[in-house]
Amino acid sequence: MKISIDDIKNAKDQSLKINFDNKIKDLSTEGNIVAELVFKAYGKYINASGKIVANVKLVCDRCLKDFIKKIEVDVDETYMLGHLIPSEDAHSGQEIELKDGDFVTEITGTDELDVDDLIYQSVTLNIPNPCVCDINCVGDPEMEKYMKKEISDPRLEVFKNLKIKEEGK
Ligand SMILES: [Zn+2]
């Protein structure tokens, strides 16, 4: 889903509300991602704020099982419009106050905002690390045995055999 920057500027109070209820390519979710976002224009800046709720399909880092995690994100993202926007647009009478640490995305060469991309970035940045199915998940013991076996270096097997030979002589 994309929205036109002109639509935001032409909206009442230069503020456009979007109700998103859909899936997003590259983001595996159970059911739709639901988001309520407000895009507001301040001269050459556009601020996106609101909330995203997604039931994301993840794989546990410990037991490698699939699980679903509800991820809720409070969005507060600022876009700076690049040189393609005529300078008279800068006189909107409103100024946005940028705080330290605010993440500003510069937009050039397009007159649209990619809502899917905003949602994708917001959700994936909020996937916890480590990503575990349960805070108490200790992993699958069978799986760990298997993993240990897998990572054993075949070259070490040679040393094992040498040792046995030495002991046997
Ligand atoms: Zn787990």
py3Dmol code that shows the C-alpha trace and the ligand (Angstrom):
import py3Dmol

protein = """\
ATOM      1  CA  MET A   1       0.000   0.000   0.000  1.00  0.00           C
ATOM      2  CA  LYS A   2       1.296   3.407  -0.957  1.00  0.00           C
ATOM      3  CA  ILE A   3      -0.094   6.819  -0.215  1.00  0.00           C
ATOM      4  CA  SER A   4       0.477   9.946  -2.158  1.00  0.00           C
ATOM      5  CA  ILE A   5       2.253  12.799  -0.402  1.00  0.00           C
ATOM      6  CA  ASP A   6      -0.153  15.171  -2.154  1.00  0.00           C
ATOM      7  CA  ASP A   7      -3.066  13.355  -0.539  1.00  0.00           C
ATOM      8  CA  ILE A   8      -1.539  14.057   2.869  1.00  0.00           C
ATOM      9  CA  LYS A   9      -0.960  17.725   2.043  1.00  0.00           C
ATOM     10  CA  ASN A  10      -4.440  18.139   0.636  1.00  0.00           C
ATOM     11  CA  ALA A  11      -6.147  16.427   3.538  1.00  0.00           C
ATOM     12  CA  LYS A  12      -7.888  18.365   6.291  1.00  0.00           C
ATOM     13  CA  ASP A  13      -5.229  19.725   8.693  1.00  0.00           C
ATOM     14  CA  GLN A  14      -2.696  18.118   6.336  1.00  0.00           C
ATOM     15  CA  SER A  15      -3.349  14.976   8.253  1.00  0.00           C
ATOM     16  CA  LEU A  16      -4.337  11.682   6.688  1.00  0.00           C
ATOM     17  CA  LYS A  17      -5.498   8.700   8.688  1.00  0.00           C
ATOM     18  CA  ILE A  18      -4.899   5.213   7.333  1.00  0.00           C
ATOM     19  CA  ASN A  19      -6.519   2.021   8.528  1.00  0.00           C
ATOM     20  CA  PHE A  20      -4.410  -0.866   7.388  1.00  0.00           C
ATOM     21  CA  ASP A  21      -5.771  -4.402   7.602  1.00  0.00           C
ATOM     22  CA  ASN A  22      -3.785  -6.658   5.335  1.00  0.00           C
ATOM     23  CA  LYS A  23      -0.775  -8.915   4.922  1.00  0.00           C
ATOM     24  CA  ILE A  24       2.645  -7.763   3.874  1.00  0.00           C
ATOM     25  CA  LYS A  25       4.991  -9.453   1.479  1.00  0.00           C
ATOM     26  CA  ASP A  26       8.113 -10.845   3.214  1.00  0.00           C
ATOM     27  CA  LEU A  27       6.497 -10.748   6.647  1.00  0.00           C
ATOM     28  CA  SER A  28       4.960 -14.006   7.741  1.00  0.00           C
ATOM     29  CA  THR A  29       1.991 -13.411   9.978  1.00  0.00           C
ATOM     30  CA  GLU A  30      -1.006 -15.262  11.294  1.00  0.00           C
ATOM     31  CA  GLY A  31      -3.964 -13.275  10.064  1.00  0.00           C
ATOM     32  CA  ASN A  32      -3.743  -9.711   8.920  1.00  0.00           C
ATOM     33  CA  ILE A  33      -1.511  -7.005  10.243  1.00  0.00           C
ATOM     34  CA  VAL A  34      -3.688  -4.266  11.661  1.00  0.00           C
ATOM     35  CA  ALA A  35      -2.426  -0.714  11.832  1.00  0.00           C
ATOM     36  CA  GLU A  36      -3.905   2.673  12.483  1.00  0.00           C
ATOM     37  CA  LEU A  37      -1.562   5.355  11.257  1.00  0.00           C
ATOM     38  CA  VAL A  38      -1.759   9.109  10.920  1.00  0.00           C
ATOM     39  CA  PHE A  39       0.417  10.859   8.379  1.00  0.00           C
ATOM     40  CA  LYS A  40       0.777  14.557   8.986  1.00  0.00           C
ATOM     41  CA  ALA A  41       2.641  17.038   6.826  1.00  0.00           C
ATOM     42  CA  TYR A  42       4.796  19.793   8.351  1.00  0.00           C
ATOM     43  CA  GLY A  43       6.326  21.678   5.487  1.00  0.00           C
ATOM     44  CA  LYS A  44       9.054  19.476   4.141  1.00  0.00           C
ATOM     45  CA  TYR A  45       8.551  16.882   6.855  1.00  0.00           C
ATOM     46  CA  ILE A  46       5.958  14.186   7.198  1.00  0.00           C
ATOM     47  CA  ASN A  47       5.395  12.464  10.491  1.00  0.00           C
ATOM     48  CA  ALA A  48       3.856   9.015  10.717  1.00  0.00           C
ATOM     49  CA  SER A  49       2.444   7.983  14.054  1.00  0.00           C
ATOM     50  CA  GLY A  50       0.116   5.323  15.323  1.00  0.00           C
ATOM     51  CA  LYS A  51       0.033   1.713  16.229  1.00  0.00           C
ATOM     52  CA  ILE A  52       0.735  -1.579  14.474  1.00  0.00           C
ATOM     53  CA  VAL A  53      -0.363  -4.978  15.749  1.00  0.00           C
ATOM     54  CA  ALA A  54       0.927  -8.116  14.061  1.00  0.00           C
ATOM     55  CA  ASN A  55       0.928 -11.803  14.994  1.00  0.00           C
ATOM     56  CA  VAL A  56       4.278 -12.683  13.525  1.00  0.00           C
ATOM     57  CA  LYS A  57       5.371 -16.238  12.745  1.00  0.00           C
ATOM     58  CA  LEU A  58       8.826 -16.729  14.219  1.00  0.00           C
ATOM     59  CA  VAL A  59      11.278 -19.543  14.885  1.00  0.00           C
ATOM     60  CA  CYS A  60      12.578 -19.980  18.434  1.00  0.00           C
ATOM     61  CA  ASP A  61      16.336 -19.432  18.701  1.00  0.00           C
ATOM     62  CA  ARG A  62      16.601 -22.171  21.333  1.00  0.00           C
ATOM     63  CA  CYS A  63      14.292 -25.015  20.359  1.00  0.00           C
ATOM     64  CA  LEU A  64      13.892 -24.076  16.700  1.00  0.00           C
ATOM     65  CA  LYS A  65      10.128 -24.510  16.919  1.00  0.00           C
ATOM     66  CA  ASP A  66       7.772 -22.216  15.069  1.00  0.00           C
ATOM     67  CA  PHE A  67       5.733 -19.938  17.252  1.00  0.00           C
ATOM     68  CA  ILE A  68       3.529 -16.899  16.930  1.00  0.00           C
ATOM     69  CA  LYS A  69       4.362 -13.688  18.726  1.00  0.00           C
ATOM     70  CA  LYS A  70       2.068 -10.731  18.976  1.00  0.00           C
ATOM     71  CA  ILE A  71       4.135  -7.667  18.236  1.00  0.00           C
ATOM     72  CA  GLU A  72       2.712  -4.247  18.967  1.00  0.00           C
ATOM     73  CA  VAL A  73       4.607  -1.228  17.786  1.00  0.00           C
ATOM     74  CA  ASP A  74       4.065   2.429  18.563  1.00  0.00           C
ATOM     75  CA  VAL A  75       5.125   4.195  15.416  1.00  0.00           C
ATOM     76  CA  ASP A  76       6.724   7.615  15.392  1.00  0.00           C
ATOM     77  CA  GLU A  77       8.628   8.068  12.199  1.00  0.00           C
ATOM     78  CA  THR A  78       9.640  11.212  10.373  1.00  0.00           C
ATOM     79  CA  TYR A  79      10.233  11.568   6.686  1.00  0.00           C
ATOM     80  CA  MET A  80      12.053  14.476   5.123  1.00  0.00           C
ATOM     81  CA  LEU A  81      10.969  15.300   1.637  1.00  0.00           C
ATOM     82  CA  GLY A  82      13.816  15.721  -0.798  1.00  0.00           C
ATOM     83  CA  HIS A  83      14.534  18.359  -3.389  1.00  0.00           C
ATOM     84  CA  LEU A  84      11.696  17.374  -5.702  1.00  0.00           C
ATOM     85  CA  ILE A  85       9.193  19.178  -3.518  1.00  0.00           C
ATOM     86  CA  PRO A  86       8.767  22.868  -4.478  1.00  0.00           C
ATOM     87  CA  SER A  87      10.190  25.194  -1.845  1.00  0.00           C
ATOM     88  CA  GLU A  88       6.947  27.146  -1.363  1.00  0.00           C
ATOM     89  CA  ASP A  89       5.552  24.049   0.311  1.00  0.00           C
ATOM     90  CA  ALA A  90       7.944  24.706   3.159  1.00  0.00           C
ATOM     91  CA  HIS A  91       5.780  27.619   4.334  1.00  0.00           C
ATOM     92  CA  SER A  92       3.033  25.671   5.988  1.00  0.00           C
ATOM     93  CA  GLY A  93       3.105  27.737   9.145  1.00  0.00           C
ATOM     94  CA  GLN A  94       3.792  24.649  11.175  1.00  0.00           C
ATOM     95  CA  GLU A  95       7.153  23.383  12.218  1.00  0.00           C
ATOM     96  CA  ILE A  96       7.990  19.952  13.413  1.00  0.00           C
ATOM     97  CA  GLU A  97      10.300  19.671  16.337  1.00  0.00           C
ATOM     98  CA  LEU A  98      12.928  17.025  15.810  1.00  0.00           C
ATOM     99  CA  LYS A  99      14.274  15.471  18.945  1.00  0.00           C
ATOM    100  CA  ASP A 100      17.702  13.963  19.357  1.00  0.00           C
ATOM    101  CA  GLY A 101      17.688  10.396  18.194  1.00  0.00           C
ATOM    102  CA  ASP A 102      14.665  10.809  15.976  1.00  0.00           C
ATOM    103  CA  PHE A 103      15.039   8.702  12.930  1.00  0.00           C
ATOM    104  CA  VAL A 104      14.490  10.713   9.780  1.00  0.00           C
ATOM    105  CA  THR A 105      14.063   8.991   6.443  1.00  0.00           C
ATOM    106  CA  GLU A 106      14.769  11.134   3.443  1.00  0.00           C
ATOM    107  CA  ILE A 107      12.465  10.673   0.493  1.00  0.00           C
ATOM    108  CA  THR A 108      13.628  11.644  -2.939  1.00  0.00           C
ATOM    109  CA  GLY A 109      12.484  10.775  -6.412  1.00  0.00           C
ATOM    110  CA  THR A 110       8.988   9.736  -5.399  1.00  0.00           C
ATOM    111  CA  ASP A 111       5.779  11.421  -4.375  1.00  0.00           C
ATOM    112  CA  GLU A 112       4.488   8.432  -2.447  1.00  0.00           C
ATOM    113  CA  LEU A 113       5.059   6.921   0.948  1.00  0.00           C
ATOM    114  CA  ASP A 114       5.357   3.165   1.138  1.00  0.00           C
ATOM    115  CA  VAL A 115       3.095   2.121   4.010  1.00  0.00           C
ATOM    116  CA  ASP A 116       3.999  -1.569   3.621  1.00  0.00           C
ATOM    117  CA  ASP A 117       7.662  -0.728   4.011  1.00  0.00           C
ATOM    118  CA  LEU A 118       7.006   1.393   7.100  1.00  0.00           C
ATOM    119  CA  ILE A 119       5.073  -1.478   8.686  1.00  0.00           C
ATOM    120  CA  TYR A 120       7.667  -4.049   7.660  1.00  0.00           C
ATOM    121  CA  GLN A 121      10.545  -2.041   9.127  1.00  0.00           C
ATOM    122  CA  SER A 122       8.663  -1.181  12.310  1.00  0.00           C
ATOM    123  CA  VAL A 123       7.655  -4.771  13.018  1.00  0.00           C
ATOM    124  CA  THR A 124      10.980  -6.427  12.162  1.00  0.00           C
ATOM    125  CA  LEU A 125      12.894  -3.918  14.295  1.00  0.00           C
ATOM    126  CA  ASN A 126      10.721  -4.933  17.230  1.00  0.00           C
ATOM    127  CA  ILE A 127      11.287  -8.670  16.987  1.00  0.00           C
ATOM    128  CA  PRO A 128      13.096  -9.483  20.221  1.00  0.00           C
ATOM    129  CA  ASN A 129      16.648 -10.772  20.262  1.00  0.00           C
ATOM    130  CA  PRO A 130      17.117 -13.493  21.358  1.00  0.00           C
ATOM    131  CA  CYS A 131      13.866 -14.587  19.866  1.00  0.00           C
ATOM    132  CA  VAL A 132      12.473 -17.355  22.089  1.00  0.00           C
ATOM    133  CA  CYS A 133       9.091 -19.086  22.167  1.00  0.00           C
ATOM    134  CA  ASP A 134       8.986 -18.771  25.937  1.00  0.00           C
ATOM    135  CA  ILE A 135      11.205 -16.959  28.425  1.00  0.00           C
ATOM    136  CA  ASN A 136      11.776 -20.349  30.109  1.00  0.00           C
ATOM    137  CA  CYS A 137      12.472 -22.249  26.929  1.00  0.00           C
ATOM    138  CA  VAL A 138      15.591 -24.340  27.511  1.00  0.00           C
ATOM    139  CA  GLY A 139      15.633 -25.767  24.032  1.00  0.00           C
ATOM    140  CA  ASP A 140      15.115 -29.327  22.954  1.00  0.00           C
ATOM    141  CA  PRO A 141      17.663 -31.715  24.561  1.00  0.00           C
ATOM    142  CA  GLU A 142      17.381 -34.085  21.604  1.00  0.00           C
ATOM    143  CA  MET A 143      18.054 -31.193  19.300  1.00  0.00           C
ATOM    144  CA  GLU A 144      21.133 -30.173  21.284  1.00  0.00           C
ATOM    145  CA  LYS A 145      22.600 -33.673  21.038  1.00  0.00           C
ATOM    146  CA  TYR A 146      22.040 -33.529  17.339  1.00  0.00           C
ATOM    147  CA  MET A 147      23.609 -30.079  17.057  1.00  0.00           C
ATOM    148  CA  LYS A 148      26.691 -31.171  19.025  1.00  0.00           C
ATOM    149  CA  LYS A 149      27.125 -34.150  16.749  1.00  0.00           C
ATOM    150  CA  GLU A 150      26.796 -31.928  13.727  1.00  0.00           C
ATOM    151  CA  ILE A 151      29.432 -29.444  14.788  1.00  0.00           C
ATOM    152  CA  SER A 152      32.034 -32.031  15.830  1.00  0.00           C
ATOM    153  CA  ASP A 153      35.034 -31.651  13.577  1.00  0.00           C
ATOM    154  CA  PRO A 154      35.887 -34.820  11.642  1.00  0.00           C
ATOM    155  CA  ARG A 155      39.573 -33.920  11.979  1.00  0.00           C
ATOM    156  CA  LEU A 156      39.233 -34.332  15.734  1.00  0.00           C
ATOM    157  CA  GLU A 157      38.103 -37.914  15.206  1.00  0.00           C
ATOM    158  CA  VAL A 158      41.603 -38.647  13.903  1.00  0.00           C
ATOM    159  CA  PHE A 159      43.140 -37.450  17.159  1.00  0.00           C
ATOM    160  CA  LYS A 160      40.705 -39.591  19.126  1.00  0.00           C
ATOM    161  CA  ASN A 161      41.803 -42.655  17.201  1.00  0.00           C
ATOM    162  CA  LEU A 162      45.472 -41.789  17.655  1.00  0.00           C
ATOM    163  CA  LYS A 163      44.980 -41.566  21.367  1.00  0.00           C
ATOM    164  CA  ILE A 164      43.292 -44.919  21.518  1.00  0.00           C
ATOM    165  CA  LYS A 165      46.161 -46.479  19.565  1.00  0.00           C
ATOM    166  CA  GLU A 166      48.708 -44.958  21.900  1.00  0.00           C
ATOM    167  CA  GLU A 167      46.924 -46.282  24.933  1.00  0.00           C
ATOM    168  CA  GLY A 168      46.653 -49.692  23.379  1.00  0.00           C
ATOM    169  CA  LYS A 169      50.345 -50.241  22.663  1.00  0.00           C
TER     170      LYS A 169
END
"""
ligand_1 = """\
1
ZN
Zn 11.677 -22.472 22.279
"""
view = py3Dmol.view(width=600, height=400)
view.addModel(protein, "pdb")
view.setStyle({"model": 0}, {"cartoon": {"style": "trace"}})
view.addModel(ligand_1, "xyz")
view.setStyle({"model": 1}, {"stick": {}})
view.zoomTo()
view.show()
